[in-house]
Amino acid sequence: MSQSIERILWSIAIPGFGQLLNGKYLKGVLFIAFEFLINLHAHLNEVIMLSFLGRPSAAVAVVNFQWLMFYPCVYMYAIWDAYRDAGGNLVPYGYLPFVLPAYLGTVGVIYSPVVKICGVLLGPMWLPMLLAFVGVGMGIILRDWLNVRRQ
């Protein structure tokens, strides 16, 4: 199990690193290439920098939403794939804590230019991340609930 967690953590750092550690070199290189391509075209590094500087409106102005919408699904799929290949995901419905954050993160990207929480615009980095964490929690709860019902 610790190997699975290690792969998750490396995949969170850069999608594709977990695959490289698992010896899946072609998949690893492809995920790294997807990460680079989406990051470049979505202007993701600039979005991250502006978001950390507390300038979400500026981040909304520079982001390319057509490219950024790919990111949550590619990111979460790479994490799940590395986890599964390292021996994780042995329980039924074990994919749910990875699928739901991909969906909710994408919804967060879509609504990030307009949704304010307590009057604060979170922007294209913080809202998708917040919804992705909600998705992880929902996925764990749903996975456990479905497995209890199965028994």
Backbone hydrogen bonds, N-H to C=O, Kabsch-Sander energy under -0.5 kcal/mol:
donor,donor_aa,acceptor,acceptor_aa,energy
5,I,1,M,-2.0
6,E,2,S,-2.3
7,R,3,Q,-2.1
8,I,4,S,-2.1
9,L,5,I,-2.5
10,W,6,E,-2.3
11,S,7,R,-2.2
12,I,8,I,-2.1
13,A,9,L,-1.5
14,I,10,W,-2.3
17,F,14,I,-2.1
20,L,16,G,-2.1
21,L,17,F,-2.2
22,N,18,G,-1.5
23,G,20,L,-1.4
24,K,19,Q,-2.6
25,Y,23,G,-1.2
28,G,24,K,-2.5
29,V,25,Y,-2.7
30,L,26,L,-2.4
31,F,27,K,-2.7
32,I,28,G,-2.3
33,A,29,V,-2.4
34,F,30,L,-2.8
35,E,31,F,-2.7
36,F,32,I,-2.6
37,L,33,A,-2.9
38,I,34,F,-2.9
39,N,35,E,-2.6
40,L,36,F,-2.6
41,H,37,L,-2.4
42,A,38,I,-2.7
43,H,39,N,-0.8
44,L,39,N,-1.9
47,V,43,H,-2.1
48,I,44,L,-2.8
49,M,45,N,-2.4
50,L,46,E,-2.8
51,S,47,V,-2.4
52,F,48,I,-2.4
53,L,49,M,-1.5
54,G,51,S,-1.5
55,R,50,L,-2.9
59,A,55,R,-1.8
60,V,56,P,-2.4
61,A,57,S,-1.7
62,V,58,A,-1.5
63,V,59,A,-1.9
64,N,42,A,-1.3
65,F,63,V,-0.8
67,W,64,N,-0.9
68,L,64,N,-2.4
69,M,65,F,-1.9
70,F,67,W,-1.4
71,Y,67,W,-0.6
71,Y,68,L,-1.0
74,V,70,F,-2.1
75,Y,71,Y,-3.0
76,M,72,P,-2.5
77,Y,73,C,-2.3
78,A,74,V,-2.3
79,I,75,Y,-1.8
80,W,76,M,-2.6
81,D,77,Y,-2.9
82,A,78,A,-2.1
83,Y,79,I,-2.3
84,R,80,W,-3.0
85,D,81,D,-2.5
86,A,82,A,-1.2
87,G,84,R,-1.8
88,G,83,Y,-2.5
94,G,91,V,-1.6
96,L,93,Y,-1.7
98,F,95,Y,-2.0
99,V,95,Y,-2.2
100,L,96,L,-2.0
102,A,98,F,-1.0
103,Y,99,V,-2.2
104,L,100,L,-3.0
105,G,101,P,-2.5
106,T,102,A,-1.7
107,V,103,Y,-2.2
108,G,104,L,-2.3
109,V,105,G,-1.8
110,I,106,T,-2.2
111,Y,107,V,-2.3
112,S,108,G,-1.0
114,V,111,Y,-1.6
115,V,111,Y,-2.4
117,I,120,V,-2.5
118,C,116,K,-0.5
120,V,117,I,-1.5
121,L,119,G,-0.5
122,L,115,V,-0.9
122,L,120,V,-0.5
123,G,112,S,-0.7
126,W,122,L,-0.9
127,L,123,G,-1.5
129,M,125,M,-1.6
130,L,126,W,-2.8
131,L,127,L,-2.6
132,A,128,P,-2.1
133,F,129,M,-2.3
134,V,130,L,-1.9
135,G,131,L,-2.3
136,V,132,A,-2.2
137,G,133,F,-2.1
138,M,134,V,-2.8
139,G,135,G,-2.7
140,I,136,V,-2.3
141,I,137,G,-2.4
142,L,138,M,-3.0
143,R,139,G,-2.6
144,D,140,I,-2.5
145,W,141,I,-2.5
146,L,142,L,-2.7
147,N,143,R,-2.1
148,V,144,D,-2.1
149,R,145,W,-2.2
150,R,146,L,-1.5
151,Q,147,N,-1.0
151,Q,148,V,-0.5
